[in-house]
Amino acid sequence: MEALLAIVALLFVLFLALGAYATVKVVGAAKRGVDRTLTQARRTVEDHTLRAKSFAQPGAAGELAQLRLKLRTSMRATQDALHAGVAEDESLKESLALFRRLSAHGHELDGELRRLESEPDRATLAERLPALRERTEQITHSADSLRWAARDRARRFADDDLDSLSTQIDMEAGALRHWTTPEQSDPSEPAQAPPPWPEAPVADGTTAQQTWPETPRSRTAEEPTRPAITPPGQRPAYPWQKKPRPESTT
């Protein structure tokens, strides 16, 4: 009885532990989902704000907004492309590691551009803009190169797979269309030899004619012709019959 109670208590504790673990996992997943949603919403709002500043504000402030928008768009697109491709192509792990190093420089530049948006000294800001523009161009160019290289690699693999699949389909279609007529003779088999000619008979001093194989036609030709109707024979004369009267000549 005590053993049964111990087993029931152990099962109860186990169920409680499993329930607590499942609750923690669900809460964590929900929290990550909420954080992801908030991050995307904040990013969208910030991108729209930068786009509006790049059109509304003239001068250095508007150009700073354009540089930030260009940098963020390029880095985000490259990050999405590499993360999507590394799941299918393990060789992209090295490219992803290089992008992480490049992303550190991108975040540093984005933070510097964001701080300079509130800079009151417009003259100093205008002097620093060429260097900031060059750094932005260098980072975005590297990110674009990684992104397009990954896309070209994926497209190349897809083209190779499509070519191989097309070749296999063509071979299968040819095999399905290959059939032979049962009555068709095989050209490799030798043709049937014709019958040999009959040998000439040995000469016996009476005839020296060549004999031929007997055929139904020759047998019919050798038989004498018979009349189609047998001619009537002489009929017997009886005493009660009249003699035939000769025909009159007058």
Secondary structure, DSSP 8 states (H G I E B T S, - for coil): -HHHHHHHHHHHHHHHHHHHHHHHHHHHHHHHHHHHHHHHHHHHHHHHHHHHHHHHS-HHHHHHHHHHHHHHHHHHHHHHHHHHHHTT-TTHHHHHHHHHHHHHHHHHHHHHHHHHTT-S-HHHHHHHHHHHHHHHHHHHHHHHHHHHHHHHHHHHHHHHHHHHHHHHHHHHHHHHH----TT---TTS---------------SS---------HHHHHHHS----SS---------TTS---------
